[in-house]
Amino acid sequence: MQSITPPFSFFGTLKSRRLSMRLLAVIGGCSLLCILLAIAFQLTTEYRRDLAGIESRLQFIESSYVPALTAGAYQMDEEQIRLQLRGVLQLQDIVYARVREQLNTKAYDITEGDGGERGTISREYPLVYQAQKPVPVGILQVRASLDGVYARLQERAMTIFLTNALLIVPLALAILVVFQVALNRHLVRMARYTSSLCLESLDQELRLQRAPSRSGKPDELDQLVAAINGMRLRIREDMGHRHEAEQELLFRKTLLECVLEAGIDGICIVGEDNICLFGNSHFRSLWQVPIDCLPGASMQPLCSQIEAQVQEPEPFQAALTQVGQVPDTRVQGEMVLTDGKVVEYYSVPVQSGEGVRYGRLWSFRDVSQRKELEEQVRQHRKLETLGSLAGGIAHDFNNLLSPIIGYAELGRKRLPPDNPLFTDLGQILKAAGRATDLTRQILAFSRKQMLEVRIIDLNELIRGFESMLQRLIGEAITVRTVLSPLPVPIRADKGQIEQVVLNMAVNARDAMPEGGTLTIETAEAHLDQSYAEHHAEVEAGDYVMLSISDTGTGIDEAVRNRIFEPFFTTKERGKGTGLGLATSFGIIKQHHGHLWVYSEPGHGATFKIYLPKAEGALQAPVAEVEVGLASGGGEQILVVEDDALVLELVCETLAGHGYRIIAAENPEVALERAAQVAGIDLLLTDVVMPKMNGRELHRRLSSRIPDLKVVYMSGYTENVIADQGMLHEGVDFIQKPFAVRTLLQKVRQVLG
């Protein structure tokens, strides 16, 4: 039940009600003012009335006493004059009367009363005797005092005050009581209601315990209550919206903090007062900032802590100076830390869409991994470029070696062994053989040599190769193998992988001149996405690892960055070609593998090779079928070669062994000449030629000559008849430079 202040308990509650006290003061002040105004009005009225009485008495003196005084003055009857003056003084408020005679030469002056009083009203009346003509006989001077008026007003003032007080004060009290009963208690109720409003009480409606209006229409109090209830409903609605907005802001704040925490950047937000407002965990971890220092820390010590961890802090200090002088500027840069990390920083002002600036955001990112990957990519691209250049050179060189070897062999066949030229041609063939080996190494580096791939067990390869390695590197070095207990199948060219192991072993032997240990290890390995992200060109998956470690002198960083470049060597002049590791790198890459070196000066070196793990059964090597050098039986061969020397050599060799030859220096000529003859048994074509490659030429000829056999020859293969050097199934290929015997055997083998 709502408690209501009883109407007549108002005065007992004034001390505890500021509103009631003010109301009482206002009503009391108004009542006093009304009383004072009423007194002032009535006293003013009485004062004017008394002044009007004095004025009427002065007029009465003029009409009643002036004639008698004129006669007395004319007759010079002093007694009569004094008698009349005393009669004037009998009038109320008249305090002084004087007659000055002007008729005779001896003037006299008759005075009655006190003429020294202050606050008087003076009046003079001329005394003129009416004879045949007016005769001035004197002047009557009269003074009326205001002291009596003031005395009467004082006597009346108290009466007026009491009379008005008896009227106004009860009326004021009655108004106050009526106001309390009809209005103030409801206002107190409204004040209590509004002061107690909170989120929990917004559903409680304000109601006043008062009788409804007789007219049936809401009065001012009803309108005020309706307005308060309407305000309450609007507040409840606004608070609901505000609560939703607060929840949205809280969600956005939480989301923003989660985003800032989940990012890879170290984020720090600084206010306009140079105080840190926010710093995520990456920022604290990167700059080793204690968690209790953020937020609220001054940026000065934080900047000093950052500068202490930078190798060259001057650029960062310049950036701080710049943002201090130009707050709207954006800065970015890169710095290297004392621990070798590379950190990029970026800073932008934090401001609203209206341009109001709140502070500045600093972002720091550790890009050491990216820099490392970029360096790896640069190295790979450099090696790719070198490989493309080396492959092109090897291709042209092979075209030159082919006629050298071919014509040298043909020349030796035409000479007896005791001829001096026979020995000279042998030396030419020996030098050409070395050149052929060199070009093959270059092709291996450029990943353009032909591979004979099959599924082999890497463990068996190492076991079969171990004794030869021991003889190769000498007794001062111990060969230790740690092989996987399970087979580790790879799809590879056995000879090429043996070449890689051989090159690594020779390199390790040179790094251990005083002896040491060479460790060869195999194992299955799974390279996950994290490893792939840290190593360029690596795809996550299952691999077979081949690790070759030595206890030698180790490799410093400068040499390690160039170790796989062709013709780069740290050995003395004449003691190495610089192609061993470059060749190994190319072979591994051609097998879709990866090669990494880990080394420090004085701590040896470890070469880790990752080759894709093969699926399927192990495959035995294909047995070589010995084919004789029997002459041809008149078979017709179309020879297509864009190098004139090679074309002439091949045609002369085949023609000299019983074959009919159709020579063409390019594919267009080959198509024209093939259309003019019939019975072509074999197409012997170069692979890489202008405008049309050998495979396309065979396809177009096959549309005219079904079952046309083909032998491809080239210094290296593009992805025309092979994939990364691995020949497509059913493709017959002879690699330049080739010996005459090899050419004749391949032709005889294909023709059958």
DAHU-V629030 format. One record per backbone hydrogen bond with DSSP energy under -0.5 kcal/mol. NH is the residue of the N-H (numbers start at 0). CO is the residue of the C=O. If there is no record, write none. Layout:
NH/CO
NH/CO
This chain:
8/5
9/6
12/8
12/9
13/10
15/12
16/13
17/15
20/16
21/17
22/18
23/19
24/20
25/21
26/22
27/23
28/24
29/25
30/26
31/27
32/28
33/29
34/30
35/31
36/32
37/33
38/34
39/35
40/36
41/37
42/38
43/39
44/40
45/41
46/42
47/43
48/44
49/45
50/46
51/47
52/48
53/49
54/50
55/51
56/52
57/53
58/54
59/55
60/56
61/57
62/58
63/59
64/60
65/60
68/64
69/65
70/66
71/67
72/68
73/69
74/70
75/71
76/71
77/75
80/76
81/77
82/78
83/79
84/80
85/81
86/82
87/83
88/84
89/85
90/87
93/90
94/92
94/142
95/142
96/111
97/140
98/109
99/138
100/98
100/107
101/136
102/136
106/104
109/98
111/96
113/94
114/112
120/143
122/141
124/139
126/137
127/125
128/134
130/128
130/132
134/128
135/133
136/126
137/126
138/99
139/124
140/97
140/138
141/122
142/95
143/120
144/92
145/118
149/145
150/146
151/147
152/148
153/149
154/150
155/151
156/152
157/153
158/154
159/155
160/156
161/157
162/158
163/159
164/160
165/161
166/162
167/163
168/164
169/164
170/166
171/167
172/168
173/169
174/170
175/171
176/172
177/173
178/174
179/175
180/176
181/177
182/178
183/178
184/179
185/182
186/182
187/183
188/184
189/185
190/186
191/187
192/188
193/189
194/190
195/191
196/193
200/197
201/198
203/200
204/202
209/207
215/212
222/218
223/219
224/220
225/221
226/222
227/223
228/224
229/225
230/226
231/227
232/228
233/229
234/230
235/231
236/232
237/233
238/234
239/235
240/236
241/237
242/238
243/239
244/240
245/241
246/242
247/243
248/244
249/245
250/246
251/247
252/248
253/249
254/250
255/251
256/252
257/253
258/254
259/255
260/256
261/257
262/258
265/363
266/264
267/361
268/277
269/359
270/274
271/357
273/270
275/296
276/268
277/268
279/266
283/279
284/280
285/281
286/282
287/283
288/283
292/289
293/290
295/275
296/292
298/273
301/297
302/298
303/299
304/300
305/301
306/302
307/303
308/304
308/305
309/306
310/335
314/311
316/312
317/313
318/314
319/315
320/316
321/317
322/318
323/319
324/320
325/321
328/325
330/346
332/344
334/342
336/340
337/308
339/336
342/334
342/340
343/364
344/332
345/362
346/330
347/360
349/358
350/348
351/355
354/351
356/354
357/349
358/349
359/269
360/347
361/267
362/345
363/265
364/343
366/341
366/364
367/341
370/366
371/367
372/368
373/369
374/370
375/371
376/372
377/373
378/374
379/375
380/376
381/377
382/378
383/379
384/380
385/381
386/382
387/383
388/384
389/385
390/386
391/387
392/388
393/389
394/390
395/391
396/392
397/393
398/394
399/395
400/396
401/397
402/398
403/399
404/400
405/401
406/402
407/403
408/404
409/405
410/406
411/407
412/408
413/409
414/411
418/415
421/418
422/418
423/419
424/420
425/421
426/422
427/423
428/424
429/425
430/426
431/427
432/428
433/429
434/430
435/431
436/432
437/433
438/434
439/435
440/436
441/437
442/438
443/439
444/440
445/441
446/443
447/442
448/442
450/724
452/450
453/491
455/453
455/489
457/455
457/487
460/456
461/457
462/458
463/459
464/460
465/461
466/462
468/464
469/465
470/466
471/467
472/468
473/469
476/473
477/515
479/477
479/517
481/519
488/486
489/455
490/611
491/453
491/489
493/491
496/492
497/493
498/494
499/495
500/496
501/497
502/498
503/499
504/500
505/501
506/502
507/503
508/504
509/505
510/506
511/507
511/508
514/511
515/475
517/477
518/516
518/548
519/479
519/517
520/546
521/481
522/544
524/542
526/524
526/540
527/525
531/527
532/528
533/529
533/530
534/530
534/531
537/534
540/526
542/524
543/610
544/522
545/608
546/520
546/544
547/606
548/518
549/604
550/516
552/510
559/555
560/556
561/558
562/558
564/561
566/577
567/564
567/577
568/566
574/571
582/578
583/579
584/580
585/581
586/582
587/583
588/584
589/585
590/586
591/588
592/587
593/609
595/607
597/605
599/603
601/552
602/599
603/551
604/549
605/597
606/547
607/595
607/605
608/545
608/606
609/593
610/543
610/608
612/541
613/488
618/454
625/623
631/656
633/657
636/634
636/659
637/681
638/636
638/661
639/637
639/683
640/663
643/641
646/642
647/643
648/644
649/645
650/646
651/647
652/648
653/649
654/650
655/651
656/653
657/654
658/653
659/634
661/636
663/638
669/665
670/666
671/667
672/668
673/669
674/670
675/671
675/672
676/672
680/635
680/678
681/635
682/708
683/637
683/681
684/682
684/710
685/639
686/712
688/686
691/689
693/686
696/692
697/693
698/694
699/695
700/696
701/697
702/698
703/700
704/700
705/703
707/704
708/680
710/682
711/731
712/684
713/733
716/447
719/717
720/717
722/725
723/721
725/722
726/450
726/724
727/720
730/727
733/711
735/713
742/738
743/739
744/740
745/741
746/742
747/743
748/744
749/745
750/746
751/747
